[in-house]
């Protein structure tokens, strides 16, 4: 928490951290944006000025107004991102989970394409010095090394991100200013007329928006990393970053207009504006900046997976914390999934210019999803209807325009990000909907009806003691209800006598970092209901949390945790604890499920085979856990009646 609060306040250190971890993606866009806009088209002043004007107004409207000025205000206790925004508005309608899943899946898909295009664009600059250089292999090696080091944590090297990215943006600005001086009239592009003229009068001008959109693909990161840096640091640092970006784009545009070239023919304007003697240094800085951008996307993807798991939108995965910094996590399965995706993209496209077709589609869908959720947030905060309609209409139209323009690139490679996004969203949808379907058939009972039986069993010395403390994980959220399987396990399956029964329930809160618990003594020193209220970004260290609660209760003389065996009690030995968890399996009874529901549930059971067990997810002590198999049954046997016949 201290790290988070320290860098949320406006300070020089906070600004440095912000520049280092937020602007990698959008900051490396000058490597390929103007090259993508010109493409194979003849270089004309109308094309260059129109493209620059589109870039400037896209950064102004989409990044500055929508994200920096409006969306950053939709903070969830200081946290941002698509899932944080979803938790703020999800009570307004169950349908809001659809844009949340679409946005999350699209951002993860973006994490697969960003490292290849950023690193490739930087490394391809080496061809100016050595045309025969195997840039694809070098890019694969760099990205592979980046994924390998994730397991060791990036806290130490992360301290260098800020100074490196400041150096990068200063280089962008200086190179831009040097080239603008050769053609100062390029600043005419700030006039929105040139953007309008390009889109309406230039042949196929509207479809150029697909390339223009690449300049703002990192805007979502500004909102996602709100919790690390704070709104003020982002807003202030963006002024510096945007200025550097615009100056560099203008410098590239001035060079294009004055170069006398009829077409690019493989030339990258970003490297063309560099003095020949500076190329090795410029390429080195660009490569490091691209690596930092890739690191930011990887870390962001880990956060998305973690939040999706806590919100029950994704199967459970093992999560590691390689460093003590808050937000530093490592998810092995996600790490190697992203790596495989990056390797495929590099192998399939080979050139960064070919990757441009796949880039942008997924992030457009993510931005549209944010707009939908943001509209609901503004309604919740009771903004004037006219303001809500204006914001939704303006940004909805802009993003729909970008989406339509980007969809023209589907056959050129954009299908890859659509397929990845669709696959990720399908998994989320299966996991989410299956839990809702099965919840309808979950059996719960009133805990009060069984308290006398539990108390009598605890006092019955004829029944062998199963454990001093017996802990059950209860999925039923209602205070007076308990999972029927718990009662069956204790009283009917095999009587399990214990001195104290603990009914433990975990509630995921809308607030990201909630760490609270509530205790209810149903039967004093015999049956205790314990509820953890944990934020969707809090690690599930349930074993450690439970031990803390037990210690707190013992200090307050609310519970006696000592062993009931005389020899151990006399020596003040704490009694043993045993957790009982249920492992569900699907029975063969489908009578109450539709065909679609049956497919969803079967897919859910299949995915569970690859997900982390509850024991490992909650970090329970394996030596003190009993796993009992429970059938998921949707069938009622009430109508089945046997008729007795005489022998």
C-alpha positions as CSV (number, residue, x, y, z in Angstrom):
1,X,0.0,0.0,0.0
2,X,2.8,2.4,0.8
3,X,4.3,2.0,-2.7
4,X,0.9,2.8,-4.2
5,X,0.2,5.9,-2.1
6,X,3.8,7.2,-2.6
7,X,3.5,7.4,-6.3
8,X,-0.1,8.5,-6.5
9,X,0.8,12.0,-5.2
10,X,2.1,14.6,-7.6
11,X,5.9,14.5,-7.3
12,X,9.0,14.4,-9.5
13,X,9.4,10.7,-8.5
14,X,5.8,10.0,-9.3
15,X,6.1,11.6,-12.7
16,X,9.2,9.6,-13.4
17,X,7.5,6.3,-12.5
18,X,4.4,7.3,-14.5
19,X,6.5,8.0,-17.7
20,X,8.4,4.7,-17.2
21,X,5.4,2.3,-16.8
22,X,2.5,3.9,-18.6
23,X,3.6,5.3,-21.9
24,X,5.6,2.5,-23.4
25,X,2.9,1.4,-25.9
26,X,1.7,4.8,-27.0
27,X,5.2,6.2,-26.8
28,X,6.7,3.8,-29.3
29,X,3.9,4.5,-31.9
30,X,6.1,6.9,-33.9
31,X,8.1,3.9,-34.9
32,X,5.4,2.7,-37.3
33,X,2.3,5.0,-37.4
34,X,3.3,7.5,-40.2
35,X,4.9,4.7,-42.2
36,X,1.6,2.8,-42.0
37,X,-0.4,5.9,-43.0
38,X,1.6,6.5,-46.2
39,X,2.1,2.8,-46.9
40,X,2.4,2.2,-50.7
41,X,0.5,5.4,-51.5
42,X,2.2,8.2,-53.5
43,X,3.7,10.8,-51.1
44,X,1.8,14.1,-51.4
45,X,1.4,17.1,-49.2
46,X,-2.3,16.5,-48.8
47,X,-1.6,12.9,-47.6
48,X,1.1,13.9,-45.1
49,X,-0.7,17.0,-43.7
50,X,-4.0,15.1,-43.5
51,X,-2.4,12.1,-41.8
52,X,-0.7,14.4,-39.3
53,X,-3.9,16.3,-38.6
54,X,-5.7,13.0,-38.0
55,X,-3.0,11.9,-35.6
56,X,-3.1,15.2,-33.6
57,X,-6.9,15.2,-33.3
58,X,-7.0,11.5,-32.4
59,X,-4.5,12.0,-29.6
60,X,-6.5,15.1,-28.5
61,X,-10.0,13.7,-28.6
62,X,-9.5,10.0,-27.9
63,X,-6.5,10.0,-25.6
64,X,-6.6,13.5,-23.9
65,X,-10.3,14.2,-23.6
66,X,-11.7,10.7,-23.2
67,X,-9.1,9.0,-21.1
68,X,-7.0,11.7,-19.4
69,X,-9.8,14.1,-18.6
70,X,-12.9,11.9,-18.3
71,X,-12.2,8.2,-17.8
72,X,-9.5,8.7,-15.2
73,X,-12.2,10.2,-13.0
74,X,-14.0,6.8,-12.9
75,X,-11.6,5.4,-10.3
76,X,-12.4,2.5,-8.0
77,X,-10.8,3.6,-4.8
78,X,-7.9,4.9,-6.8
79,X,-7.7,1.9,-9.2
80,X,-8.5,1.8,-12.9
81,X,-8.9,-0.5,-15.8
82,X,-11.8,-2.3,-17.6
83,X,-12.5,-4.7,-14.7
84,X,-12.3,-2.0,-12.1
85,X,-14.8,0.0,-14.1
86,X,-17.0,-3.1,-14.4
87,X,-17.1,-3.6,-10.6
88,X,-18.3,0.0,-10.2
89,X,-21.3,-0.6,-12.5
90,X,-22.1,-4.3,-12.5
91,X,-25.0,-3.9,-10.1
92,X,-26.8,-1.8,-12.8
93,X,-27.4,-4.9,-15.0
94,X,-26.1,-8.4,-15.5
95,X,-25.6,-7.6,-19.3
96,X,-22.7,-5.3,-18.4
97,X,-20.5,-8.4,-18.0
98,X,-20.5,-8.7,-21.8
99,X,-18.6,-5.4,-22.6
100,X,-16.4,-6.2,-19.6
101,X,-15.5,-9.7,-21.0
102,X,-15.1,-8.2,-24.5
103,X,-12.8,-5.4,-23.3
104,X,-10.7,-7.8,-21.1
105,X,-10.3,-10.3,-23.9
106,X,-9.4,-7.6,-26.4
107,X,-6.7,-6.1,-24.1
108,X,-5.1,-9.5,-23.6
109,X,-5.1,-10.1,-27.4
110,X,-3.5,-6.7,-27.7
111,X,-0.8,-7.9,-25.4
112,X,0.1,-10.6,-28.0
113,X,0.6,-8.2,-30.9
114,X,2.2,-5.2,-29.2
115,X,5.6,-6.9,-28.3
116,X,6.2,-8.2,-31.8
117,X,5.3,-5.0,-33.6
118,X,7.2,-2.7,-31.2
119,X,10.4,-4.8,-31.0
120,X,10.4,-5.6,-34.7
121,X,9.9,-2.0,-35.7
122,X,12.9,-1.1,-33.5
123,X,15.2,-3.9,-34.6
124,X,14.4,-3.4,-38.3
125,X,16.3,-0.1,-38.1
126,X,19.4,-2.2,-38.0
127,X,18.9,-3.0,-41.7
128,X,20.0,0.5,-42.5
129,X,23.4,-0.5,-41.2
130,X,23.3,-4.1,-42.3
131,X,20.6,-5.2,-44.8
132,X,21.3,-8.9,-44.4
133,X,20.6,-8.9,-40.6
134,X,18.1,-11.6,-39.5
135,X,15.8,-9.2,-37.7
136,X,13.1,-11.9,-37.1
137,X,15.4,-14.1,-35.2
138,X,16.8,-11.2,-33.2
139,X,13.2,-10.1,-32.3
140,X,12.3,-13.6,-31.3
141,X,15.3,-13.8,-29.0
142,X,14.6,-10.5,-27.3
143,X,11.0,-11.3,-26.7
144,X,11.7,-14.8,-25.5
145,X,14.3,-13.4,-23.0
146,X,11.7,-10.9,-21.8
147,X,9.2,-13.7,-21.1
148,X,11.8,-15.8,-19.4
149,X,12.8,-13.1,-16.9
150,X,9.2,-12.6,-15.8
151,X,9.5,-15.4,-13.3
152,X,12.3,-13.7,-11.5
153,X,10.5,-10.3,-11.1
154,X,11.2,-7.0,-12.8
155,X,11.3,-4.8,-9.8
156,X,15.0,-4.0,-10.0
157,X,15.2,-3.2,-13.7
158,X,11.8,-1.4,-13.4
159,X,13.6,1.4,-11.6
160,X,15.4,2.3,-14.8
161,X,12.3,2.5,-16.9
162,X,11.5,6.1,-16.0
163,X,14.9,7.7,-16.9
164,X,15.1,5.5,-20.1
165,X,11.6,6.6,-21.3
166,X,12.3,10.3,-20.5
167,X,15.4,9.9,-22.7
168,X,13.3,8.4,-25.4
169,X,10.7,11.2,-25.3
170,X,13.4,13.9,-25.3
171,X,15.0,12.2,-28.3
172,X,11.6,12.2,-30.1
173,X,11.1,15.9,-29.4
174,X,14.7,16.9,-30.4
175,X,14.5,14.9,-33.7
176,X,11.2,16.4,-34.5
177,X,12.2,20.0,-33.9
178,X,15.4,19.5,-36.0
179,X,13.3,18.4,-39.0
180,X,10.4,20.8,-38.5
181,X,12.9,23.6,-38.9
182,X,13.4,22.5,-42.5
183,X,9.7,23.0,-43.3
184,X,7.9,25.0,-40.5
185,X,4.7,25.1,-42.5
186,X,4.1,21.5,-41.5
187,X,2.4,22.9,-38.3
188,X,-0.6,23.7,-40.6
189,X,-1.6,20.1,-39.9
190,X,-2.9,21.2,-36.5
191,X,-5.9,22.7,-38.4
192,X,-8.7,20.0,-38.4
193,X,-9.5,21.0,-42.0
194,X,-6.7,18.9,-43.3
195,X,-8.0,15.8,-41.4
196,X,-11.5,16.4,-42.8
197,X,-10.1,16.9,-46.3
198,X,-8.1,13.7,-46.2
199,X,-11.1,11.6,-45.0
200,X,-13.6,13.1,-47.5
201,X,-11.7,14.1,-50.6
202,X,-8.7,11.9,-50.7
203,X,-9.2,8.6,-52.6
204,X,-10.2,5.9,-50.1
205,X,-9.2,8.4,-47.4
206,X,-11.6,7.0,-44.8
207,X,-9.8,3.7,-44.7
208,X,-6.6,5.5,-43.7
209,X,-8.2,5.7,-40.2
210,X,-7.2,2.1,-39.6
211,X,-3.5,3.3,-39.7
212,X,-4.2,6.5,-37.9
213,X,-5.7,4.6,-34.9
214,X,-2.3,3.0,-34.2
215,X,-1.2,6.4,-32.7
216,X,-3.6,5.9,-29.7
217,X,-3.5,2.2,-29.1
218,X,-1.7,2.7,-25.7
219,X,-4.4,5.0,-24.3
220,X,-6.1,2.2,-22.4
221,X,-2.9,1.7,-20.4
222,X,-3.3,5.3,-18.9
223,X,-6.5,4.1,-17.3
224,X,-5.3,0.6,-16.4
225,X,-2.3,1.9,-14.4
226,X,-4.3,4.6,-12.6
227,X,-3.7,2.8,-9.3
228,X,0.1,2.7,-9.7
229,X,0.6,6.3,-10.5
230,X,-2.4,8.4,-9.7
231,X,-4.6,10.7,-11.8
232,X,-2.6,13.9,-11.3
233,X,0.7,12.3,-12.2
234,X,-0.8,10.9,-15.4
235,X,-2.5,14.2,-16.4
236,X,0.7,16.2,-15.9
237,X,3.1,13.8,-17.5
238,X,0.8,13.4,-20.5
239,X,1.4,17.0,-21.4
240,X,5.1,16.3,-21.8
241,X,4.5,13.0,-23.6
242,X,2.0,14.3,-26.0
243,X,4.2,17.3,-26.9
244,X,7.1,15.0,-27.7
245,X,4.9,12.7,-29.8
246,X,3.4,15.5,-31.8
247,X,6.8,17.1,-32.4
248,X,8.2,13.8,-33.7
249,X,5.2,13.2,-36.0
250,X,5.5,16.7,-37.3
251,X,9.3,16.2,-37.9
252,X,8.6,13.0,-39.8
253,X,5.9,14.8,-41.9
254,X,8.3,17.7,-42.7
255,X,10.9,15.2,-43.9
256,X,8.4,13.4,-46.1
257,X,7.3,16.6,-47.7
258,X,10.8,17.9,-48.4
259,X,12.4,14.5,-49.2
260,X,11.4,14.5,-52.8
261,X,10.4,10.9,-52.6
262,X,7.5,9.6,-54.7
263,X,6.9,6.6,-52.4
264,X,8.5,5.1,-49.2
265,X,9.7,1.9,-50.9
266,X,10.5,0.3,-47.5
267,X,11.9,3.5,-45.9
268,X,10.8,4.1,-42.3
269,X,10.4,7.9,-41.8
270,X,11.2,7.5,-38.1
271,X,14.8,6.4,-38.8
272,X,15.1,8.6,-41.9
273,X,14.9,11.8,-39.8
274,X,17.9,10.7,-37.7
275,X,21.4,11.9,-38.7
276,X,23.5,9.0,-40.0
277,X,26.0,9.2,-37.2
278,X,23.2,9.0,-34.6
279,X,21.5,5.8,-36.0
280,X,23.2,3.2,-33.8
281,X,22.3,5.2,-30.7
282,X,18.8,5.9,-31.9
283,X,18.2,2.2,-32.7
284,X,19.5,1.2,-29.3
285,X,17.2,3.6,-27.5
286,X,14.3,2.6,-29.7
287,X,14.9,-1.1,-28.9
288,X,15.0,-0.5,-25.2
289,X,11.9,1.6,-25.3
290,X,10.1,-1.2,-27.3
291,X,11.2,-3.7,-24.6
292,X,9.8,-1.5,-21.9
293,X,6.5,-1.1,-23.9
294,X,6.4,-4.9,-24.2
295,X,7.0,-5.3,-20.4
296,X,4.2,-3.0,-19.6
297,X,1.8,-5.0,-21.8
298,X,2.9,-8.3,-20.2
299,X,2.4,-6.9,-16.7
300,X,-0.9,-5.5,-17.7
301,X,-2.0,-8.8,-19.1
302,X,-1.1,-10.6,-15.8
303,X,-3.2,-8.0,-13.9
304,X,-6.2,-8.7,-16.3
305,X,-5.9,-12.4,-15.8
306,X,-5.7,-12.0,-12.0
307,X,-8.7,-9.7,-11.8
308,X,-10.7,-12.0,-14.2
309,X,-10.0,-15.0,-11.9
310,X,-11.1,-13.1,-8.8
311,X,-14.3,-12.0,-10.5
312,X,-15.0,-15.6,-11.6
313,X,-14.6,-14.7,-15.3
314,X,-11.6,-17.1,-15.9
315,X,-10.5,-20.5,-14.6
316,X,-8.2,-20.5,-11.6
317,X,-4.5,-20.1,-12.5
318,X,-1.3,-20.3,-10.3
319,X,-0.2,-16.8,-9.4
320,X,3.3,-16.1,-8.1
321,X,4.7,-13.0,-6.5
322,X,8.4,-12.8,-7.3
323,X,9.0,-9.4,-5.6
324,X,7.6,-7.5,-2.7
325,X,6.3,-4.6,-4.8
326,X,2.5,-4.4,-4.9
327,X,1.2,-5.3,-8.4
328,X,4.3,-7.4,-9.2
329,X,3.0,-10.8,-10.1
330,X,3.8,-13.7,-12.4
331,X,1.2,-16.1,-13.9
332,X,3.2,-19.0,-15.5
333,X,0.3,-20.2,-17.7
334,X,-0.5,-16.7,-19.0
335,X,3.2,-15.9,-19.5
336,X,3.8,-18.8,-21.8
337,X,0.4,-18.4,-23.5
338,X,1.4,-14.8,-24.4
339,X,4.9,-16.0,-25.5
340,X,3.5,-18.6,-27.8
341,X,1.1,-16.0,-29.3
342,X,4.0,-13.5,-29.8
343,X,6.2,-16.2,-31.5
344,X,3.3,-17.1,-33.9
345,X,2.8,-13.4,-34.8
346,X,6.5,-13.0,-35.5
347,X,6.7,-16.2,-37.5
348,X,3.5,-15.5,-39.5
349,X,4.0,-11.8,-40.4
350,X,7.9,-11.6,-40.2
351,X,7.8,-7.8,-41.0
352,X,6.4,-5.1,-38.7
353,X,4.7,-3.5,-41.8
354,X,2.6,-6.7,-42.1
355,X,1.7,-6.7,-38.4
356,X,0.1,-3.3,-38.8
357,X,-2.9,-5.0,-40.3
358,X,-3.5,-7.1,-37.2
359,X,-2.9,-4.2,-34.8
360,X,-5.7,-2.0,-33.7
361,X,-8.8,-4.1,-34.2
362,X,-8.7,-5.6,-30.7
363,X,-7.9,-2.4,-28.9
364,X,-10.8,-0.6,-30.8
365,X,-13.2,-3.2,-29.3
366,X,-11.7,-2.6,-25.9
367,X,-12.2,1.1,-26.2
368,X,-15.8,0.7,-27.3
369,X,-16.3,-1.6,-24.3
370,X,-14.9,1.1,-22.0
371,X,-17.3,3.6,-23.5
372,X,-20.3,1.4,-22.8
373,X,-19.2,0.9,-19.2
374,X,-18.3,4.6,-18.8
375,X,-21.8,5.6,-19.9
376,X,-23.2,3.5,-17.1
377,X,-20.8,4.9,-14.6
378,X,-21.8,8.5,-15.6
379,X,-25.4,7.5,-15.1
380,X,-24.6,6.1,-11.7
381,X,-22.9,9.3,-10.7
382,X,-26.0,11.2,-11.9
383,X,-24.3,13.4,-14.5
384,X,-26.7,15.5,-16.6
385,X,-28.3,13.5,-19.3
386,X,-27.2,15.9,-22.0
387,X,-23.5,15.4,-21.0
388,X,-23.9,11.6,-21.0
389,X,-25.5,11.6,-24.4
390,X,-22.8,13.9,-25.8
391,X,-19.9,11.9,-24.5
392,X,-21.4,8.6,-25.6
393,X,-22.3,9.9,-29.1
394,X,-18.9,11.6,-29.7
395,X,-16.7,8.8,-28.6
396,X,-19.0,6.1,-29.8
397,X,-19.0,7.5,-33.3
398,X,-15.2,8.0,-33.3
399,X,-14.6,4.5,-32.2
400,X,-17.1,2.9,-34.5
401,X,-15.4,4.8,-37.3
402,X,-12.0,3.4,-36.3
403,X,-13.5,-0.1,-36.0
404,X,-15.1,0.0,-39.5
405,X,-11.8,1.3,-40.9
406,X,-9.8,-1.4,-39.1
407,X,-12.2,-4.2,-40.2
408,X,-11.0,-3.6,-43.7
409,X,-7.7,-5.2,-42.6
410,X,-9.3,-8.4,-41.4
411,X,-8.2,-10.4,-44.5
412,X,-4.7,-9.0,-44.3
413,X,-4.0,-10.4,-40.8
414,X,-6.5,-8.7,-38.6
415,X,-8.3,-12.0,-38.2
416,X,-5.6,-13.2,-35.8
417,X,-6.5,-10.7,-33.1
418,X,-10.2,-11.3,-33.7
419,X,-9.8,-15.1,-33.3
420,X,-7.7,-14.6,-30.2
421,X,-10.2,-12.2,-28.7
422,X,-13.1,-14.5,-29.5
423,X,-11.4,-17.5,-28.0
424,X,-10.6,-15.6,-24.8
425,X,-14.1,-14.3,-24.5
426,X,-15.5,-17.7,-25.1
427,X,-13.6,-19.1,-22.2
428,X,-14.8,-16.2,-20.0
429,X,-18.4,-16.7,-21.1
430,X,-18.3,-20.4,-20.4
431,X,-16.8,-20.0,-17.0
432,X,-19.2,-17.2,-16.0
433,X,-22.4,-18.7,-17.4
434,X,-21.7,-22.2,-16.2
435,X,-21.4,-20.9,-12.6
436,X,-24.8,-19.2,-12.9
437,X,-26.4,-22.3,-14.4
438,X,-25.0,-24.6,-11.7
439,X,-25.9,-22.1,-8.9
440,X,-29.6,-22.6,-9.8
441,X,-29.2,-26.3,-8.8
442,X,-27.1,-25.7,-5.7
443,X,-28.7,-27.0,-2.6
444,X,-28.5,-24.9,0.6
445,X,-30.2,-25.3,3.9
446,X,-30.8,-23.2,7.0
447,X,-27.8,-23.5,9.3
448,X,-30.0,-22.9,12.4
449,X,-31.9,-26.1,11.7
450,X,-28.7,-28.1,12.2
451,X,-27.0,-26.3,15.1
452,X,-28.4,-28.6,17.8
453,X,-27.2,-31.6,15.9
454,X,-23.8,-30.1,15.4
455,X,-23.5,-29.2,19.1
456,X,-24.6,-32.7,20.2
457,X,-22.1,-34.3,17.8
458,X,-19.3,-32.1,19.1
459,X,-20.1,-33.3,22.7
460,X,-20.6,-37.0,21.8
461,X,-17.5,-38.8,23.1
462,X,-18.7,-42.1,21.5
463,X,-17.9,-40.8,18.0
464,X,-14.1,-40.8,17.3
465,X,-12.8,-37.2,17.0
466,X,-12.1,-36.3,13.4
467,X,-10.3,-33.0,14.2
468,X,-10.1,-30.4,16.9
469,X,-11.0,-27.7,14.4
470,X,-12.9,-28.6,11.2
471,X,-13.0,-25.9,8.5
472,X,-15.5,-26.0,5.6
473,X,-15.4,-23.7,2.6
474,X,-19.0,-22.5,2.1
475,X,-20.0,-21.1,-1.4
476,X,-23.5,-19.9,-0.3
477,X,-23.4,-16.1,0.2
478,X,-26.4,-15.8,2.4
479,X,-25.7,-15.5,6.2
480,X,-28.3,-18.0,7.4
481,X,-27.7,-20.5,4.7
482,X,-25.1,-23.2,4.3
483,X,-24.2,-25.6,1.5
484,X,-26.2,-28.8,1.8
485,X,-23.0,-30.8,1.1
486,X,-21.4,-29.5,4.3
487,X,-24.2,-30.8,6.5
488,X,-24.2,-34.1,4.6
489,X,-20.4,-34.4,5.0
490,X,-20.5,-33.8,8.8
491,X,-23.6,-35.6,9.9
492,X,-24.5,-38.2,7.2
493,X,-21.6,-39.3,5.0
494,X,-19.3,-40.1,7.9
495,X,-20.0,-38.4,11.3
496,X,-17.1,-36.0,11.8
497,X,-16.8,-35.0,15.4
498,X,-14.8,-31.8,16.0
499,X,-14.5,-29.4,19.0
500,X,-15.1,-26.4,16.8
501,X,-16.8,-26.3,13.3
502,X,-15.8,-23.3,11.1
503,X,-18.0,-22.3,8.2
504,X,-15.8,-20.1,6.0
505,X,-17.1,-18.0,3.2
506,X,-15.1,-15.7,0.8
507,X,-16.8,-12.6,-0.6
508,X,-15.1,-10.7,-3.5
509,X,-15.8,-7.0,-3.1
510,X,-16.2,-4.3,-5.7
511,X,-13.4,-2.4,-3.9
512,X,-10.0,-3.6,-5.2
513,X,-8.0,-3.8,-1.9
514,X,-10.6,-4.7,0.8
515,X,-9.1,-6.9,3.5
516,X,-11.8,-7.4,6.2
517,X,-13.5,-10.3,8.0
518,X,-16.6,-10.8,10.0
519,X,-17.2,-13.4,12.7
520,X,-20.5,-14.8,13.9
521,X,-20.6,-17.3,16.8
522,X,-23.5,-19.5,15.9
523,X,-22.8,-21.8,18.9
524,X,-20.2,-20.3,21.3
525,X,-16.9,-22.1,21.0
526,X,-18.5,-24.8,18.8
527,X,-19.9,-23.5,15.5
528,X,-18.4,-20.3,14.0
529,X,-19.2,-18.6,10.7
530,X,-16.3,-16.6,9.3
531,X,-16.6,-14.4,6.2
532,X,-13.7,-12.8,4.4
533,X,-14.3,-9.7,2.4
534,X,-11.4,-9.5,-0.1
535,X,-10.9,-7.1,-2.9
536,X,-10.6,-8.4,-6.5
537,X,-6.9,-7.5,-6.5
538,X,-6.1,-9.1,-3.1
539,X,-4.1,-12.4,-3.3
540,X,-6.0,-15.3,-1.8
541,X,-3.7,-16.3,1.0
542,X,-6.6,-17.9,2.8
543,X,-4.4,-20.2,5.0
544,X,-2.5,-17.2,6.3
545,X,-5.6,-15.0,6.7
546,X,-7.4,-17.8,8.6
547,X,-4.5,-18.2,11.0
548,X,-4.5,-14.5,11.7
549,X,-8.2,-14.5,12.5
550,X,-7.8,-17.5,14.8
551,X,-5.0,-15.6,16.7
552,X,-7.2,-12.5,16.9
553,X,-10.1,-14.4,18.3
554,X,-7.9,-16.2,20.8
555,X,-6.4,-12.9,22.0
556,X,-9.9,-11.5,22.5
557,X,-10.9,-14.7,24.5
558,X,-13.6,-15.4,21.9
559,X,-12.4,-18.9,21.2
560,X,-10.2,-21.5,22.8
561,X,-7.9,-23.0,20.1
562,X,-5.9,-25.2,22.5
563,X,-6.1,-29.0,22.1
564,X,-8.8,-30.7,24.0
565,X,-6.5,-33.7,24.7
566,X,-5.5,-33.5,28.4
567,X,-1.8,-34.2,27.8
568,X,-1.6,-31.6,25.0
569,X,-3.8,-29.0,26.7
570,X,-1.6,-29.1,29.8
571,X,1.4,-28.2,27.7
572,X,-0.6,-25.4,25.9
573,X,-0.4,-27.1,22.5
574,X,-2.8,-25.7,19.8
575,X,-5.3,-28.1,18.5
576,X,-5.1,-29.4,14.9
577,X,-6.9,-27.8,12.0
578,X,-8.4,-29.7,9.1
579,X,-9.9,-28.2,6.0
580,X,-12.5,-30.0,4.0
581,X,-13.1,-28.9,0.4
582,X,-15.4,-30.2,-2.2
583,X,-14.4,-31.2,-5.7
584,X,-17.4,-31.2,-8.1
585,X,-18.0,-33.6,-10.9
586,X,-20.8,-33.8,-13.4
587,X,-23.3,-36.6,-12.9
588,X,-25.1,-38.1,-15.9
589,X,-28.4,-36.5,-15.2
590,X,-29.3,-33.7,-17.6
591,X,-33.0,-33.6,-17.5
592,X,-33.3,-30.0,-16.4
593,X,-30.7,-28.5,-18.7
594,X,-31.3,-27.3,-22.2
595,X,-29.0,-28.3,-25.0
596,X,-27.1,-25.0,-24.8
597,X,-26.8,-25.2,-21.0
598,X,-25.5,-28.8,-21.3
599,X,-22.8,-27.7,-23.7
600,X,-21.8,-24.8,-21.4
601,X,-21.6,-27.0,-18.3
602,X,-19.6,-29.7,-20.1
603,X,-17.2,-27.1,-21.4
604,X,-16.9,-25.7,-17.9
605,X,-16.1,-29.2,-16.4
606,X,-13.5,-29.7,-19.2
607,X,-11.8,-26.3,-18.4
608,X,-11.7,-27.2,-14.7
609,X,-9.3,-30.0,-15.5
610,X,-6.7,-27.4,-16.5
611,X,-7.5,-24.9,-13.7
612,X,-5.9,-24.7,-10.3
613,X,-7.5,-26.6,-7.5
614,X,-9.1,-24.8,-4.6
615,X,-6.5,-26.2,-2.3
616,X,-3.7,-24.6,-4.3
617,X,-5.5,-21.4,-5.1
618,X,-6.2,-20.7,-1.4
619,X,-2.7,-21.9,-0.4
620,X,-4.0,-24.4,2.1
621,X,-1.7,-26.7,4.0
622,X,-1.8,-30.0,2.0
623,X,-1.2,-32.1,5.1
624,X,-4.4,-30.8,6.7
625,X,-6.9,-30.9,3.8
626,X,-9.5,-33.5,2.9
627,X,-11.0,-33.4,-0.6
628,X,-14.4,-34.9,-1.0
629,X,-16.0,-35.5,-4.4
630,X,-19.5,-34.0,-4.8
631,X,-21.7,-34.7,-7.9
632,X,-23.3,-31.8,-9.8
633,X,-26.8,-33.1,-10.3
634,X,-29.6,-31.3,-12.0
635,X,-32.1,-34.1,-11.7
636,X,-34.9,-34.5,-9.2
637,X,-35.7,-38.0,-8.1
638,X,-39.1,-37.2,-6.5
639,X,-41.1,-38.7,-9.4
640,X,-39.2,-42.0,-9.3
641,X,-41.3,-44.5,-7.3
642,X,-40.5,-48.2,-6.9
643,X,-43.5,-50.6,-6.7
644,X,-43.1,-53.5,-4.3
645,X,-44.1,-56.9,-5.6
646,X,-44.8,-60.0,-3.5
647,X,-42.0,-62.7,-3.5
